[in-house]
């Protein structure tokens, strides 16, 4: 999960889009500052897609894909949650559903990005197969 200083560093490194996939309750208890305000104040776009293994859906992947489609040439994206588990999960589902990657390869890429809890792996598989 980024800090205010981390977001400033991200902006300097070319990040133009921050996608936060932390759950709704965690967004108020685990983030000690107004992330959206800081991100937008730095000139970056901010998207909040609250994800839990139980709520994860095709709609979340569609919203994620729509956010990525707003990126400019050469712009980077920062995708985060509290532990990288959900960030890796939404990335894996996006790769499979939107880019046509096979499920095993998409899950491997998701694991490389932090997907590590069986509950989220199961949610990703469910969404990929819908």
The first five atom37 places (N, CA, C, CB, O) and aatype in JSON, in Angstrom:
{
  "aatype": [20, 20, 20, 20, 20, 20, 20, 20, 20, 20, 20, 20, 20, 20, 20, 20, 20, 20, 20, 20, 20, 20, 20, 20, 20, 20, 20, 20, 20, 20, 20, 20, 20, 20, 20, 20, 20, 20, 20, 20, 20, 20, 20, 20, 20, 20, 20, 20, 20, 20, 20, 20, 20, 20, 20, 20, 20, 20, 20, 20, 20, 20, 20, 20, 20, 20, 20, 20, 20, 20, 20, 20, 20, 20, 20, 20, 20, 20, 20, 20, 20, 20, 20, 20, 20, 20, 20, 20, 20, 20, 20, 20, 20, 20, 20, 20, 20, 20, 20, 20, 20, 20, 20, 20, 20, 20, 20, 20, 20, 20, 20, 20, 20, 20, 20, 20, 20, 20, 20, 20, 20, 20, 20, 20, 20, 20, 20, 20, 20, 20],
  "atom_mask": [
    [1, 1, 1, 1, 1],
    [1, 1, 1, 1, 1],
    [1, 1, 1, 1, 1],
    [1, 1, 1, 1, 1],
    [1, 1, 1, 1, 1],
    [1, 1, 1, 1, 1],
    [1, 1, 1, 1, 1],
    [1, 1, 1, 1, 1],
    [1, 1, 1, 1, 1],
    [1, 1, 1, 1, 1],
    [1, 1, 1, 1, 1],
    [1, 1, 1, 1, 1],
    [1, 1, 1, 1, 1],
    [1, 1, 1, 1, 1],
    [1, 1, 1, 1, 1],
    [1, 1, 1, 1, 1],
    [1, 1, 1, 1, 1],
    [1, 1, 1, 1, 1],
    [1, 1, 1, 1, 1],
    [1, 1, 1, 1, 1],
    [1, 1, 1, 1, 1],
    [1, 1, 1, 1, 1],
    [1, 1, 1, 1, 1],
    [1, 1, 1, 1, 1],
    [1, 1, 1, 1, 1],
    [1, 1, 1, 1, 1],
    [1, 1, 1, 1, 1],
    [1, 1, 1, 1, 1],
    [1, 1, 1, 1, 1],
    [1, 1, 1, 1, 1],
    [1, 1, 1, 1, 1],
    [1, 1, 1, 1, 1],
    [1, 1, 1, 1, 1],
    [1, 1, 1, 1, 1],
    [1, 1, 1, 1, 1],
    [1, 1, 1, 1, 1],
    [1, 1, 1, 1, 1],
    [1, 1, 1, 1, 1],
    [1, 1, 1, 1, 1],
    [1, 1, 1, 1, 1],
    [1, 1, 1, 1, 1],
    [1, 1, 1, 1, 1],
    [1, 1, 1, 1, 1],
    [1, 1, 1, 1, 1],
    [1, 1, 1, 1, 1],
    [1, 1, 1, 1, 1],
    [1, 1, 1, 1, 1],
    [1, 1, 1, 1, 1],
    [1, 1, 1, 1, 1],
    [1, 1, 1, 1, 1],
    [1, 1, 1, 1, 1],
    [1, 1, 1, 1, 1],
    [1, 1, 1, 1, 1],
    [1, 1, 1, 1, 1],
    [1, 1, 1, 1, 1],
    [1, 1, 1, 1, 1],
    [1, 1, 1, 1, 1],
    [1, 1, 1, 1, 1],
    [1, 1, 1, 1, 1],
    [1, 1, 1, 1, 1],
    [1, 1, 1, 1, 1],
    [1, 1, 1, 1, 1],
    [1, 1, 1, 1, 1],
    [1, 1, 1, 1, 1],
    [1, 1, 1, 1, 1],
    [1, 1, 1, 1, 1],
    [1, 1, 1, 1, 1],
    [1, 1, 1, 1, 1],
    [1, 1, 1, 1, 1],
    [1, 1, 1, 1, 1],
    [1, 1, 1, 1, 1],
    [1, 1, 1, 1, 1],
    [1, 1, 1, 1, 1],
    [1, 1, 1, 1, 1],
    [1, 1, 1, 1, 1],
    [1, 1, 1, 1, 1],
    [1, 1, 1, 1, 1],
    [1, 1, 1, 1, 1],
    [1, 1, 1, 1, 1],
    [1, 1, 1, 1, 1],
    [1, 1, 1, 1, 1],
    [1, 1, 1, 1, 1],
    [1, 1, 1, 1, 1],
    [1, 1, 1, 1, 1],
    [1, 1, 1, 1, 1],
    [1, 1, 1, 1, 1],
    [1, 1, 1, 1, 1],
    [1, 1, 1, 1, 1],
    [1, 1, 1, 1, 1],
    [1, 1, 1, 1, 1],
    [1, 1, 1, 1, 1],
    [1, 1, 1, 1, 1],
    [1, 1, 1, 1, 1],
    [1, 1, 1, 1, 1],
    [1, 1, 1, 1, 1],
    [1, 1, 1, 1, 1],
    [1, 1, 1, 1, 1],
    [1, 1, 1, 1, 1],
    [1, 1, 1, 1, 1],
    [1, 1, 1, 1, 1],
    [1, 1, 1, 1, 1],
    [1, 1, 1, 1, 1],
    [1, 1, 1, 1, 1],
    [1, 1, 1, 1, 1],
    [1, 1, 1, 1, 1],
    [1, 1, 1, 1, 1],
    [1, 1, 1, 1, 1],
    [1, 1, 1, 1, 1],
    [1, 1, 1, 1, 1],
    [1, 1, 1, 1, 1],
    [1, 1, 1, 1, 1],
    [1, 1, 1, 1, 1],
    [1, 1, 1, 1, 1],
    [1, 1, 1, 1, 1],
    [1, 1, 1, 1, 1],
    [1, 1, 1, 1, 1],
    [1, 1, 1, 1, 1],
    [1, 1, 1, 1, 1],
    [1, 1, 1, 1, 1],
    [1, 1, 1, 1, 1],
    [1, 1, 1, 1, 1],
    [1, 1, 1, 1, 1],
    [1, 1, 1, 1, 1],
    [1, 1, 1, 1, 1],
    [1, 1, 1, 1, 1],
    [1, 1, 1, 1, 1],
    [1, 1, 1, 1, 1],
    [1, 1, 1, 1, 1],
    [1, 1, 1, 1, 1],
    [1, 1, 1, 1, 1]
  ],
  "atom_positions": [
    [[0.85, -1.16, 0.0], [0.0, 0.0, 0.0], [0.9, 1.23, 0.0], [-0.97, 0.0, 1.22], [1.8, 1.34, 0.83]],
    [[0.67, 2.16, -0.92], [1.58, 3.31, -1.02], [1.37, 4.33, 0.1], [1.41, 3.99, -2.36], [0.28, 4.47, 0.65]],
    [[2.44, 5.02, 0.41], [2.39, 6.16, 1.31], [2.27, 7.43, 0.47], [3.66, 6.21, 2.24], [2.35, 7.37, -0.76]],
    [[2.08, 8.55, 1.12], [2.05, 9.82, 0.38], [3.38, 10.03, -0.34], [1.75, 11.0, 1.34], [3.4, 10.43, -1.5]],
    [[4.49, 9.76, 0.34], [5.8, 9.92, -0.28], [5.95, 8.94, -1.44], [6.93, 9.69, 0.75], [6.52, 9.28, -2.48]],
    [[5.46, 7.73, -1.28], [5.52, 6.75, -2.34], [4.74, 7.17, -3.57], [5.01, 5.43, -1.85], [5.17, 6.92, -4.7]],
    [[3.62, 7.81, -3.37], [2.82, 8.3, -4.5], [3.55, 9.42, -5.23], [1.45, 8.79, -4.02], [3.5, 9.5, -6.45]],
    [[4.23, 10.28, -4.48], [5.02, 11.35, -5.12], [6.15, 10.73, -5.96], [5.61, 12.31, -4.05], [6.42, 11.19, -7.07]],
    [[6.78, 9.7, -5.44], [7.83, 9.0, -6.18], [7.26, 8.33, -7.42], [8.53, 7.96, -5.28], [7.87, 8.37, -8.49]],
    [[6.09, 7.72, -7.28], [5.45, 7.05, -8.43], [5.17, 8.05, -9.54], [4.14, 6.37, -7.99], [5.42, 7.77, -10.72]],
    [[4.67, 9.21, -9.18], [4.37, 10.24, -10.18], [5.65, 10.66, -10.9], [3.7, 11.46, -9.53], [5.64, 10.83, -12.12]],
    [[6.74, 10.81, -10.16], [8.02, 11.2, -10.77], [8.56, 10.12, -11.7], [9.06, 11.51, -9.68], [9.34, 10.4, -12.6]],
    [[8.14, 8.89, -11.47], [8.6, 7.75, -12.29], [7.66, 7.45, -13.46], [8.76, 6.51, -11.42], [7.81, 6.42, -14.12]],
    [[6.7, 8.33, -13.7], [5.84, 8.17, -14.86], [4.5, 7.5, -14.64], [6.55, 7.42, -15.85], [3.79, 7.21, -15.61]],
    [[4.14, 7.26, -13.39], [2.81, 6.69, -13.12], [1.78, 7.78, -13.36], [2.7, 6.12, -11.66], [1.89, 8.89, -12.82]],
    [[0.79, 7.46, -14.16], [-0.29, 8.41, -14.44], [-1.63, 7.94, -13.95], [-0.36, 8.7, -15.9], [-2.61, 8.68, -14.0]],
    [[-1.69, 6.69, -13.49], [-2.95, 6.08, -13.05], [-2.69, 5.23, -11.83], [-3.59, 5.24, -14.18], [-1.79, 4.38, -11.83]],
    [[-3.47, 5.45, -10.78], [-3.41, 4.64, -9.57], [-4.75, 3.93, -9.43], [-3.09, 5.5, -8.3], [-5.8, 4.57, -9.38]],
    [[-4.7, 2.59, -9.37], [-5.91, 1.8, -9.17], [-5.8, 1.12, -7.81], [-6.11, 0.75, -10.32], [-4.91, 0.3, -7.58]],
    [[-6.71, 1.46, -6.93], [-6.76, 0.93, -5.58], [-7.83, -0.15, -5.53], [-7.05, 2.06, -4.53], [-9.01, 0.13, -5.79]],
    [[-7.44, -1.39, -5.21], [-8.41, -2.49, -5.14], [-8.58, -3.01, -3.71], [-7.98, -3.63, -6.06], [-8.97, -4.16, -3.51]],
    [[-8.28, -2.18, -2.75], [-8.49, -2.54, -1.35], [-10.0, -2.62, -1.08], [-7.81, -1.5, -0.38], [-10.78, -2.0, -1.8]],
    [[-10.4, -3.36, -0.08], [-11.83, -3.46, 0.21], [-12.36, -2.16, 0.81], [-12.11, -4.64, 1.17], [-11.59, -1.35, 1.34]],
    [[-13.65, -1.98, 0.72], [-14.29, -0.76, 1.23], [-13.96, -0.49, 2.7], [-15.8, -0.86, 1.06], [-13.52, 0.61, 3.02]],
    [[-14.16, -1.45, 3.61], [-13.86, -1.15, 5.02], [-12.39, -0.81, 5.25], [-14.24, -2.32, 5.9], [-12.07, 0.07, 6.04]],
    [[-11.5, -1.5, 4.56], [-10.07, -1.25, 4.74], [-9.66, 0.13, 4.24], [-9.26, -2.31, 4.01], [-8.7, 0.71, 4.74]],
    [[-10.38, 0.65, 3.27], [-10.0, 1.95, 2.71], [-10.06, 3.05, 3.75], [-10.9, 2.29, 1.54], [-9.34, 4.05, 3.65]],
    [[-10.9, 2.88, 4.75], [-10.99, 3.91, 5.79], [-10.14, 3.59, 7.02], [-12.43, 4.1, 6.2], [-9.8, 4.49, 7.78]],
    [[-9.8, 2.32, 7.21], [-9.04, 1.97, 8.4], [-7.55, 1.78, 8.14], [-9.59, 0.71, 9.0], [-6.75, 1.92, 9.06]],
    [[-7.15, 1.47, 6.92], [-5.75, 1.17, 6.65], [-5.01, 2.28, 5.92], [-5.65, -0.08, 5.85], [-3.78, 2.29, 5.9]],
    [[-5.75, 3.22, 5.33], [-5.1, 4.33, 4.62], [-5.28, 5.58, 5.47], [-5.71, 4.52, 3.17], [-6.4, 6.04, 5.7]],
    [[-4.16, 6.13, 5.94], [-4.19, 7.22, 6.91], [-4.28, 8.6, 6.27], [-2.98, 7.16, 7.78], [-4.12, 9.61, 6.96]],
    [[-4.52, 8.67, 4.97], [-4.62, 9.95, 4.28], [-5.64, 9.81, 3.16], [-3.22, 10.42, 3.72], [-6.06, 8.7, 2.83]],
    [[-6.03, 10.93, 2.58], [-6.99, 10.9, 1.48], [-6.24, 10.58, 0.19], [-7.77, 12.26, 1.36], [-5.74, 11.48, -0.48]],
    [[-6.17, 9.3, -0.13], [-5.37, 8.86, -1.26], [-5.84, 9.5, -2.57], [-5.42, 7.35, -1.38], [-5.02, 9.97, -3.36]],
    [[-7.13, 9.53, -2.79], [-7.66, 10.11, -4.03], [-7.21, 11.56, -4.17], [-9.19, 10.02, -4.07], [-6.78, 11.98, -5.24]],
    [[-7.31, 12.32, -3.1], [-6.93, 13.73, -3.13], [-5.44, 13.89, -3.42], [-7.28, 14.42, -1.8], [-5.05, 14.75, -4.22]],
    [[-4.61, 13.08, -2.79], [-3.17, 13.16, -3.03], [-2.85, 12.79, -4.47], [-2.41, 12.23, -2.05], [-2.09, 13.5, -5.14]],
    [[-3.42, 11.69, -4.95], [-3.16, 11.24, -6.32], [-3.57, 12.3, -7.32], [-3.91, 9.93, -6.61], [-2.78, 12.68, -8.2]],
    [[-4.78, 12.79, -7.19], [-5.26, 13.79, -8.14], [-4.49, 15.11, -8.0], [-6.76, 14.03, -7.93], [-4.3, 15.81, -8.99]],
    [[-4.07, 15.44, -6.79], [-3.25, 16.64, -6.58], [-1.9, 16.55, -7.27], [-3.05, 16.87, -5.11], [-1.3, 17.57, -7.61]],
    [[-1.43, 15.34, -7.49], [-0.17, 15.12, -8.2], [-0.38, 15.03, -9.72], [0.5, 13.86, -7.69], [0.57, 14.83, -10.47]],
    [[-1.63, 15.17, -10.15], [-1.93, 15.14, -11.58], [-2.16, 13.76, -12.15], [-0.83, 15.78, -12.31], [-2.23, 13.59, -13.37]],
    [[-2.29, 12.76, -11.28], [-2.56, 11.4, -11.74], [-4.05, 11.11, -11.63], [-1.73, 10.36, -10.92], [-4.78, 11.78, -10.9]],
    [[-4.5, 10.1, -12.37], [-5.89, 9.64, -12.28], [-5.98, 8.6, -11.17], [-6.39, 9.06, -13.64], [-5.03, 7.86, -10.91]],
    [[-7.14, 8.56, -10.51], [-7.37, 7.64, -9.4], [-8.65, 6.85, -9.65], [-7.44, 8.4, -8.05], [-9.69, 7.43, -9.98]],
    [[-8.56, 5.54, -9.48], [-9.73, 4.67, -9.61], [-9.76, 3.75, -8.4], [-9.7, 3.84, -10.95], [-8.75, 3.15, -8.03]],
    [[-10.93, 3.65, -7.78], [-11.13, 2.78, -6.62], [-12.1, 1.68, -7.01], [-11.67, 3.59, -5.39], [-13.25, 1.94, -7.35]],
    [[-11.63, 0.44, -6.96], [-12.45, -0.73, -7.26], [-12.36, -1.65, -6.04], [-11.98, -1.46, -8.59], [-11.46, -2.48, -5.98]],
    [[-13.27, -1.52, -5.09], [-13.17, -2.35, -3.88], [-13.37, -3.83, -4.19], [-14.21, -1.89, -2.83], [-14.37, -4.21, -4.8]],
    [[-12.42, -4.65, -3.78], [-12.44, -6.08, -4.09], [-12.26, -6.9, -2.82], [-11.34, -6.42, -5.11], [-11.42, -6.59, -1.97]],
    [[-13.05, -7.94, -2.7], [-12.85, -9.01, -1.73], [-13.02, -10.32, -2.49], [-13.85, -8.91, -0.5], [-13.63, -10.32, -3.57]],
    [[-12.52, -11.42, -1.98], [-12.74, -12.69, -2.68], [-14.23, -12.98, -2.9], [-12.11, -13.82, -1.89], [-14.6, -13.52, -3.94]],
    [[-15.06, -12.63, -1.95], [-16.49, -12.89, -2.08], [-17.22, -11.97, -3.04], [-17.12, -12.79, -0.75], [-18.23, -12.36, -3.63]],
    [[-16.72, -10.76, -3.2], [-17.41, -9.8, -4.06], [-16.81, -9.69, -5.46], [-17.4, -8.44, -3.41], [-17.42, -9.09, -6.34]],
    [[-15.64, -10.25, -5.68], [-14.93, -10.1, -6.96], [-15.81, -10.57, -8.11], [-13.6, -10.89, -6.94], [-16.42, -11.64, -8.04]],
    [[-15.87, -9.75, -9.17], [-16.82, -10.04, -10.25], [-16.25, -9.64, -11.62], [-18.14, -9.32, -10.01], [-15.23, -8.96, -11.72]],
    [[-16.95, -10.1, -12.65], [-16.63, -9.71, -14.01], [-16.72, -8.19, -14.14], [-17.58, -10.41, -15.03], [-15.93, -7.57, -14.85]],
    [[-17.68, -7.58, -13.46], [-17.82, -6.13, -13.48], [-16.58, -5.42, -12.96], [-19.02, -5.7, -12.67], [-16.21, -4.36, -13.47]],
    [[-15.94, -5.99, -11.95], [-14.7, -5.4, -11.44], [-13.61, -5.44, -12.52], [-14.23, -6.15, -10.17], [-12.86, -4.47, -12.69]],
    [[-13.52, -6.56, -13.23], [-12.53, -6.69, -14.3], [-12.85, -5.71, -15.43], [-12.49, -8.14, -14.84], [-11.94, -5.11, -16.01]],
    [[-14.13, -5.55, -15.75], [-14.53, -4.58, -16.78], [-14.15, -3.16, -16.37], [-16.04, -4.66, -17.04], [-13.65, -2.39, -17.19]],
    [[-14.37, -2.82, -15.11], [-14.02, -1.49, -14.61], [-12.5, -1.29, -14.64], [-14.57, -1.28, -13.18], [-12.02, -0.2, -14.97]],
    [[-11.77, -2.32, -14.29], [-10.31, -2.29, -14.33], [-9.82, -2.06, -15.76], [-9.72, -3.6, -13.76], [-8.95, -1.22, -16.0]],
    [[-10.39, -2.8, -16.7], [-10.01, -2.65, -18.12], [-10.34, -1.25, -18.62], [-10.73, -3.71, -18.99], [-9.56, -0.65, -19.36]],
    [[-11.49, -0.73, -18.23], [-11.87, 0.62, -18.64], [-10.88, 1.65, -18.1], [-13.3, 0.95, -18.16], [-10.52, 2.6, -18.8]],
    [[-10.45, 1.47, -16.86], [-9.47, 2.39, -16.28], [-8.15, 2.33, -17.05], [-9.23, 2.07, -14.78], [-7.55, 3.36, -17.36]],
    [[-7.7, 1.12, -17.36], [-6.45, 0.98, -18.11], [-6.55, 1.62, -19.49], [-6.09, -0.48, -18.25], [-5.55, 2.12, -20.02]],
    [[-7.74, 1.6, -20.07], [-7.9, 2.17, -21.42], [-7.77, 3.69, -21.44], [-9.26, 1.79, -21.98], [-7.66, 4.28, -22.51]],
    [[-7.76, 4.33, -20.28], [-7.63, 5.8, -20.21], [-6.18, 6.24, -20.16], [-8.36, 6.33, -19.0], [-5.89, 7.44, -20.18]],
    [[-5.26, 5.29, -20.1], [-3.85, 5.65, -19.96], [-3.28, 6.23, -21.24], [-3.04, 4.43, -19.55], [-3.64, 5.8, -22.34]],
    [[-2.42, 7.19, -21.08], [-1.74, 7.79, -22.23], [-0.52, 6.97, -22.63], [-1.32, 9.22, -21.91], [-0.09, 6.08, -21.9]],
    [[0.02, 7.28, -23.78], [1.22, 6.59, -24.27], [2.37, 6.75, -23.27], [1.63, 7.14, -25.66], [2.66, 7.85, -22.82]],
    [[2.99, 5.65, -22.93], [4.13, 5.67, -22.03], [3.79, 5.83, -20.57], [5.04, 6.75, -22.43], [4.67, 5.8, -19.71]],
    [[2.52, 6.0, -20.28], [2.09, 6.18, -18.89], [2.13, 4.84, -18.17], [0.67, 6.8, -18.83], [1.83, 3.8, -18.76]],
    [[2.48, 4.87, -16.91], [2.52, 3.65, -16.09], [1.34, 3.64, -15.14], [3.85, 3.56, -15.3], [0.72, 4.66, -14.87]],
    [[1.04, 2.43, -14.64], [-0.05, 2.27, -13.7], [0.48, 1.67, -12.41], [-1.17, 1.38, -14.3], [1.37, 0.81, -12.42]],
    [[-0.06, 2.12, -11.3], [0.2, 1.54, -9.99], [-1.1, 0.89, -9.53], [0.72, 2.62, -8.95], [-2.11, 1.58, -9.34]],
    [[-1.08, -0.42, -9.36], [-2.24, -1.17, -8.88], [-1.9, -1.63, -7.47], [-2.6, -2.39, -9.83], [-0.84, -2.23, -7.26]],
    [[-2.78, -1.35, -6.5], [-2.45, -1.77, -5.15], [-3.67, -2.15, -4.34], [-1.7, -0.67, -4.44], [-4.8, -1.75, -4.63]],
    [[-3.39, -2.95, -3.32], [-4.33, -3.25, -2.24], [-3.49, -3.19, -0.97], [-5.07, -4.68, -2.43], [-2.53, -2.42, -0.9]],
    [[-3.83, -3.97, 0.02], [-3.05, -3.93, 1.25], [-1.86, -4.89, 1.22], [-3.93, -4.26, 2.43], [-0.86, -4.65, 1.9]],
    [[-1.96, -5.97, 0.44], [-0.9, -7.0, 0.46], [-0.46, -7.47, -0.92], [-1.37, -8.19, 1.25], [0.41, -8.33, -1.01]],
    [[-1.02, -6.95, -1.97], [-0.79, -7.33, -3.37], [-1.59, -8.56, -3.79], [0.68, -7.6, -3.59], [-1.56, -8.91, -4.97]],
    [[-2.29, -9.22, -2.88], [-3.08, -10.4, -3.2], [-4.22, -10.05, -4.18], [-3.66, -11.02, -1.93], [-4.37, -10.7, -5.21]],
    [[-5.01, -9.05, -3.85], [-6.12, -8.66, -4.72], [-5.62, -7.97, -5.99], [-7.09, -7.73, -3.98], [-6.22, -8.12, -7.06]],
    [[-4.52, -7.21, -5.87], [-3.94, -6.58, -7.06], [-3.49, -7.65, -8.05], [-2.74, -5.66, -6.67], [-3.75, -7.54, -9.25]],
    [[-2.82, -8.69, -7.56], [-2.43, -9.79, -8.41], [-3.63, -10.54, -8.97], [-1.54, -10.74, -7.66], [-3.6, -11.02, -10.1]],
    [[-4.68, -10.63, -8.17], [-5.89, -11.32, -8.62], [-6.6, -10.6, -9.74], [-6.83, -11.49, -7.47], [-7.0, -11.22, -10.73]],
    [[-6.77, -9.29, -9.61], [-7.48, -8.56, -10.66], [-6.62, -8.52, -11.93], [-7.82, -7.12, -10.2], [-7.15, -8.53, -13.04]],
    [[-5.29, -8.49, -11.76], [-4.39, -8.52, -12.9], [-4.54, -9.85, -13.65], [-2.93, -8.31, -12.45], [-4.64, -9.87, -14.88]],
    [[-4.56, -10.95, -12.92], [-4.71, -12.28, -13.54], [-6.02, -12.4, -14.29], [-4.61, -13.38, -12.48], [-6.06, -12.88, -15.42]],
    [[-7.1, -11.96, -13.66], [-8.41, -12.04, -14.31], [-8.47, -11.17, -15.56], [-9.53, -11.63, -13.33], [-9.06, -11.56, -16.56]],
    [[-7.86, -10.0, -15.49], [-7.79, -9.11, -16.66], [-7.03, -9.79, -17.8], [-7.11, -7.77, -16.28], [-7.49, -9.77, -18.95]],
    [[-5.88, -10.38, -17.5], [-5.09, -11.03, -18.54], [-5.87, -12.13, -19.23], [-3.81, -11.6, -17.94], [-5.79, -12.29, -20.45]],
    [[-6.62, -12.9, -18.46], [-7.39, -14.0, -19.04], [-8.64, -13.51, -19.77], [-7.79, -14.99, -17.95], [-8.88, -13.9, -20.91]],
    [[-9.42, -12.67, -19.12], [-10.71, -12.25, -19.69], [-10.57, -11.24, -20.82], [-11.58, -11.68, -18.61], [-11.31, -11.3, -21.8]],
    [[-9.64, -10.32, -20.69], [-9.55, -9.23, -21.66], [-8.44, -9.42, -22.7], [-9.32, -7.94, -20.94], [-8.57, -8.94, -23.83]],
    [[-7.36, -10.12, -22.33], [-6.26, -10.29, -23.26], [-6.16, -11.72, -23.8], [-4.96, -9.91, -22.6], [-5.3, -12.02, -24.62]],
    [[-7.05, -12.6, -23.32], [-7.12, -13.95, -23.86], [-6.02, -14.9, -23.41], [-7.11, -13.88, -25.31], [-5.83, -15.95, -24.02]],
    [[-5.31, -14.56, -22.36], [-4.26, -15.45, -21.86], [-4.93, -16.68, -21.24], [-3.35, -14.72, -20.81], [-6.0, -16.57, -20.64]],
    [[-4.31, -17.84, -21.38], [-4.91, -19.03, -20.78], [-4.85, -18.92, -19.25], [-4.18, -20.33, -21.26], [-4.0, -18.23, -18.7]],
    [[-5.76, -19.61, -18.6], [-5.94, -19.47, -17.15], [-4.66, -19.75, -16.37], [-7.03, -20.39, -16.68], [-4.32, -18.99, -15.47]],
    [[-3.96, -20.83, -16.69], [-2.74, -21.17, -15.93], [-1.69, -20.08, -16.04], [-2.17, -22.49, -16.43], [-1.07, -19.71, -15.04]],
    [[-1.47, -19.56, -17.25], [-0.49, -18.5, -17.42], [-0.92, -17.22, -16.73], [-0.25, -18.23, -18.91], [-0.1, -16.53, -16.12]],
    [[-2.22, -16.89, -16.8], [-2.73, -15.69, -16.14], [-2.56, -15.81, -14.63], [-4.21, -15.47, -16.51], [-2.17, -14.85, -13.97]],
    [[-2.87, -16.98, -14.08], [-2.69, -17.18, -12.64], [-1.21, -17.09, -12.24], [-3.27, -18.54, -12.21], [-0.89, -16.55, -11.18]],
    [[-0.34, -17.6, -13.08], [1.1, -17.5, -12.8], [1.54, -16.04, -12.77], [1.92, -18.28, -13.86], [2.3, -15.63, -11.89]],
    [[1.06, -15.26, -13.72], [1.38, -13.82, -13.74], [0.78, -13.13, -12.51], [0.86, -13.15, -15.04], [1.42, -12.26, -11.91]],
    [[-0.43, -13.52, -12.15], [-1.05, -12.96, -10.95], [-0.26, -13.27, -9.71], [-2.47, -13.48, -10.8], [-0.09, -12.42, -8.84]],
    [[0.25, -14.49, -9.61], [1.08, -14.88, -8.46], [2.37, -14.06, -8.43], [1.4, -16.39, -8.51], [2.82, -13.66, -7.36]],
    [[2.95, -13.82, -9.59], [4.15, -12.98, -9.66], [3.87, -11.57, -9.15], [4.69, -12.92, -11.1], [4.76, -10.9, -8.62]],
    [[2.63, -11.12, -9.3], [2.23, -9.78, -8.87], [1.69, -9.76, -7.44], [1.17, -9.23, -9.81], [1.34, -8.69, -6.93]],
    [[1.63, -10.93, -6.76], [1.23, -10.94, -5.36], [0.03, -11.81, -5.01], [0.93, -9.58, -4.95], [-0.27, -11.97, -3.83]],
    [[-0.65, -12.37, -5.98], [-1.78, -13.27, -5.72], [-1.26, -14.47, -4.94], [-2.48, -13.72, -7.05], [-0.43, -15.23, -5.45]],
    [[-1.76, -14.65, -3.69], [-1.19, -15.73, -2.89], [-2.16, -16.42, -1.95], [-0.07, -15.2, -2.1], [-1.8, -17.41, -1.31]],
    [[-3.37, -15.95, -1.83], [-4.32, -16.58, -0.92], [-5.31, -17.42, -1.72], [-5.07, -15.51, -0.06], [-5.83, -16.99, -2.74]],
    [[-5.54, -18.63, -1.23], [-6.42, -19.54, -1.96], [-7.82, -18.98, -2.16], [-6.5, -20.87, -1.23], [-8.46, -19.26, -3.17]],
    [[-8.32, -18.2, -1.2], [-9.65, -17.61, -1.37], [-9.7, -16.68, -2.58], [-10.06, -16.85, -0.1], [-10.7, -16.67, -3.3]],
    [[-8.64, -15.91, -2.8], [-8.62, -15.01, -3.95], [-8.33, -15.78, -5.23], [-7.57, -13.91, -3.75], [-8.87, -15.44, -6.28]],
    [[-7.48, -16.81, -5.16], [-7.23, -17.64, -6.33], [-8.54, -18.26, -6.8], [-6.18, -18.76, -6.02], [-8.83, -18.28, -8.0]],
    [[-9.34, -18.76, -5.85], [-10.65, -19.33, -6.21], [-11.56, -18.3, -6.83], [-11.32, -19.93, -4.99], [-12.29, -18.6, -7.78]],
    [[-11.55, -17.08, -6.3], [-12.38, -16.01, -6.85], [-11.95, -15.66, -8.27], [-12.31, -14.76, -5.95], [-12.79, -15.42, -9.13]],
    [[-10.65, -15.63, -8.5], [-10.13, -15.33, -9.84], [-10.56, -16.42, -10.81], [-8.59, -15.19, -9.81], [-11.0, -16.12, -11.92]],
    [[-10.42, -17.66, -10.42], [-10.84, -18.77, -11.3], [-12.32, -18.67, -11.63], [-10.53, -20.12, -10.65], [-12.73, -18.89, -12.77]],
    [[-13.12, -18.35, -10.61], [-14.58, -18.2, -10.84], [-14.86, -17.11, -11.85], [-15.31, -17.9, -9.52], [-15.68, -17.3, -12.75]],
    [[-14.21, -15.97, -11.71], [-14.43, -14.84, -12.61], [-13.92, -15.15, -14.02], [-13.74, -13.57, -12.06], [-14.57, -14.8, -15.01]],
    [[-12.78, -15.81, -14.12], [-12.26, -16.17, -15.43], [-13.24, -17.09, -16.16], [-10.88, -16.85, -15.29], [-13.44, -16.95, -17.37]],
    [[-13.82, -18.0, -15.43], [-14.7, -19.0, -16.05], [-16.12, -18.49, -16.33], [-14.79, -20.21, -15.17], [-16.87, -19.15, -17.05]],
    [[-16.49, -17.35, -15.79], [-17.86, -16.82, -16.02], [-18.03, -16.39, -17.46], [-18.16, -15.64, -15.08], [-19.1, -15.92, -17.84]]
  ]
}
